[in-house]
Amino acid sequence: MSEVIPAHKKAEKHLVNDYRPISLLSVFDKILEKLMYFRLYNNLTANNILSAHQFGYRKNHSTSLALINVIDEIYKHLDNHQKIIGIYLDLQKAFDTVDHEILLCKLYRHGVRGSVYECFKSYLSDRCQFVYVNCTCSELGDVKCGVPQGSVLGPLLFLLYVTIFKIVFQAYLSSCTLMIQMCLFMEIILML
């Protein structure tokens, strides 16, 4: 069970959607999560699971470095007289959309087994929470999906969850590159 407090994140304070739910954790919970975090992070980095192009929620991967990386890629393609298309995604309520079963499958697929797997399963399963606002508590509610915001493990579990985008985008970009190259080739033939 966790206590959740709303943290304002956007301009409109009177709109409920402009708040982020932050789970409050005890010191003991944070220490335990930190131990699990390091074990999982070491496994994911040792096996090259996390994308080098994922800059959010990672040590030594700031948004400034992401911007420098994008600008560098743009200049590289412009120098080679290539066309550039940018696709940017913003996943709203992203942490709340994580499907526990899919995440557990990913953990298992990437080598998390035995008692450690059972700890993650317990961490994600049968969760409940209540919201505390203005000295008032809500009723207890079941948490069917999502990873806790404000937790130590939440961001890393979210990164693991979205690793599928790395595979999908690589396949998509490969096919787009091939299609663009074919279109440019056809353009050249038509000009002749």
C-alpha positions as CSV (number, residue, x, y, z in Angstrom):
1,M,0.0,0.0,0.0
2,S,1.3,3.4,-0.8
3,E,0.3,7.0,-0.1
4,V,0.2,9.2,-3.1
5,I,0.3,12.9,-3.2
6,P,-0.4,15.1,-6.2
7,A,2.6,17.1,-7.4
8,H,1.8,20.0,-9.8
9,K,3.7,19.8,-13.1
10,K,2.0,22.1,-15.5
11,A,0.5,25.6,-15.6
12,E,-3.1,25.1,-14.6
13,K,-3.4,24.3,-10.9
14,H,-7.2,23.8,-11.1
15,L,-7.0,21.0,-13.6
16,V,-6.5,17.5,-12.2
17,N,-4.6,16.3,-15.3
18,D,-1.9,18.9,-14.5
19,Y,-0.7,16.9,-11.5
20,R,1.6,13.9,-11.2
21,P,0.9,11.2,-8.6
22,I,4.0,10.8,-6.4
23,S,4.2,7.7,-4.2
24,L,5.6,8.4,-0.8
25,L,8.1,5.7,0.3
26,S,9.6,4.9,3.7
27,V,13.4,4.9,4.1
28,F,13.4,1.1,4.3
29,D,11.4,0.9,1.0
30,K,13.9,3.2,-0.7
31,I,16.9,1.2,0.5
32,L,15.4,-2.0,-0.7
33,E,14.5,-0.5,-4.0
34,K,18.0,0.9,-4.4
35,L,19.5,-2.6,-3.9
36,M,17.1,-4.0,-6.5
37,Y,17.8,-1.1,-8.8
38,F,21.5,-1.6,-8.8
39,R,21.1,-5.3,-9.5
40,L,18.7,-4.8,-12.3
41,Y,20.6,-1.8,-13.8
42,N,23.9,-3.8,-13.8
43,N,22.2,-6.7,-15.6
44,L,20.6,-4.4,-18.2
45,T,23.8,-2.5,-18.9
46,A,26.0,-5.6,-19.0
47,N,23.7,-7.2,-21.6
48,N,23.3,-3.9,-23.6
49,I,19.5,-3.9,-23.1
50,L,19.0,-0.2,-22.7
51,S,19.3,1.9,-25.9
52,A,22.3,4.3,-26.1
53,H,19.8,6.8,-27.5
54,Q,17.6,6.7,-24.4
55,F,18.5,9.8,-22.4
56,G,15.8,10.1,-19.9
57,Y,16.1,8.6,-16.4
58,R,19.7,7.6,-16.9
59,K,22.9,8.7,-15.1
60,N,25.3,10.6,-17.5
61,H,22.5,10.9,-20.1
62,S,21.0,14.4,-19.8
63,T,18.6,16.1,-22.0
64,S,21.4,18.5,-23.0
65,L,23.3,15.5,-24.3
66,A,20.2,14.3,-26.2
67,L,20.0,17.7,-27.9
68,I,23.7,17.7,-28.8
69,N,23.2,14.2,-30.2
70,V,20.3,15.3,-32.4
71,I,22.0,18.4,-33.6
72,D,25.1,16.4,-34.4
73,E,23.1,13.9,-36.4
74,I,21.3,16.7,-38.3
75,Y,24.6,18.4,-39.3
76,K,26.1,15.0,-40.3
77,H,23.2,14.4,-42.7
78,L,23.1,18.0,-44.0
79,D,26.8,17.8,-44.7
80,N,26.1,14.7,-46.9
81,H,23.3,16.6,-48.6
82,Q,20.7,14.2,-47.2
83,K,17.1,15.0,-46.2
84,I,16.1,14.8,-42.5
85,I,12.8,13.9,-40.9
86,G,12.3,14.3,-37.1
87,I,9.8,12.2,-35.2
88,Y,9.3,13.2,-31.5
89,L,6.9,11.4,-29.1
90,D,5.6,12.5,-25.8
91,L,4.0,9.7,-23.9
92,Q,1.5,11.3,-21.5
93,K,1.0,9.5,-18.2
94,A,3.7,7.2,-19.4
95,F,4.5,5.6,-16.0
96,D,0.8,4.9,-15.5
97,T,0.5,2.9,-18.7
98,V,3.1,0.1,-17.9
99,D,1.4,-3.3,-18.1
100,H,2.6,-5.4,-15.3
101,E,2.4,-8.7,-17.2
102,I,4.4,-7.4,-20.1
103,L,7.0,-5.9,-17.8
104,L,7.3,-9.2,-15.8
105,C,7.8,-11.0,-19.2
106,K,10.5,-8.6,-20.1
107,L,12.3,-9.0,-16.8
108,Y,12.2,-12.8,-17.2
109,R,13.4,-12.6,-20.8
110,H,16.3,-10.4,-19.7
111,G,17.5,-12.9,-17.1
112,V,15.7,-11.9,-14.0
113,R,14.8,-15.2,-12.4
114,G,14.3,-17.0,-9.1
115,S,13.8,-15.0,-5.9
116,V,14.7,-11.7,-7.6
117,Y,11.9,-12.3,-10.1
118,E,9.5,-13.1,-7.3
119,C,10.5,-9.8,-5.6
120,F,9.6,-7.9,-8.7
121,K,6.4,-9.8,-9.2
122,S,5.5,-9.0,-5.6
123,Y,6.5,-5.4,-6.0
124,L,4.1,-5.0,-9.0
125,S,1.2,-7.3,-8.0
126,D,-1.7,-6.6,-5.7
127,R,-0.7,-3.0,-5.3
128,C,-3.1,-0.5,-3.7
129,Q,-2.9,3.2,-3.0
130,F,-4.7,6.1,-1.5
131,V,-4.4,9.8,-2.3
132,Y,-3.8,12.4,0.4
133,V,-4.8,16.0,-0.4
134,N,-5.6,18.8,2.0
135,C,-5.6,16.6,5.1
136,T,-8.1,14.3,3.4
137,C,-7.5,10.7,2.3
138,S,-9.3,9.0,-0.5
139,E,-10.6,5.4,-0.4
140,L,-8.1,2.6,-1.1
141,G,-7.8,1.8,-4.8
142,D,-6.3,-1.1,-6.6
143,V,-3.4,-0.4,-9.0
144,K,-3.8,-2.6,-12.1
145,C,-1.0,-1.1,-14.2
146,G,1.8,1.4,-13.9
147,V,5.0,1.9,-12.0
148,P,5.2,4.2,-8.9
149,Q,6.3,7.7,-9.6
150,G,8.6,8.9,-6.8
151,S,10.1,5.5,-6.4
152,V,13.7,4.5,-7.1
153,L,12.7,1.6,-9.4
154,G,9.9,3.2,-11.3
155,P,12.1,5.0,-13.9
156,L,14.3,2.0,-14.6
157,L,11.3,-0.3,-15.0
158,F,9.7,2.2,-17.4
159,L,12.9,2.2,-19.4
160,L,12.9,-1.5,-19.6
161,Y,9.2,-1.4,-20.6
162,V,9.9,0.9,-23.5
163,T,12.8,-1.0,-25.0
164,I,10.4,-2.3,-27.5
165,F,10.4,1.1,-29.1
166,K,14.1,0.7,-29.9
167,I,13.4,-2.4,-31.9
168,V,10.3,-1.0,-33.6
169,F,11.9,2.3,-34.5
170,Q,15.1,0.6,-35.8
171,A,13.0,-1.6,-38.1
172,Y,10.8,1.4,-39.1
173,L,13.7,3.7,-39.8
174,S,15.5,1.0,-41.8
175,S,12.4,0.6,-44.0
176,C,11.9,4.4,-44.3
177,T,15.6,4.9,-45.2
178,L,15.2,2.2,-47.9
179,M,11.9,3.7,-49.2
180,I,13.4,7.3,-49.2
181,Q,16.5,6.0,-51.1
182,M,14.3,4.3,-53.6
183,C,12.2,7.4,-54.1
184,L,15.3,9.5,-54.6
185,F,16.6,6.9,-57.1
186,M,13.3,7.1,-59.0
187,E,13.4,10.9,-59.0
188,I,16.9,10.8,-60.6
189,I,15.7,8.3,-63.2
190,L,12.7,10.4,-64.1
191,M,14.9,13.5,-64.4
192,L,17.0,11.7,-67.0
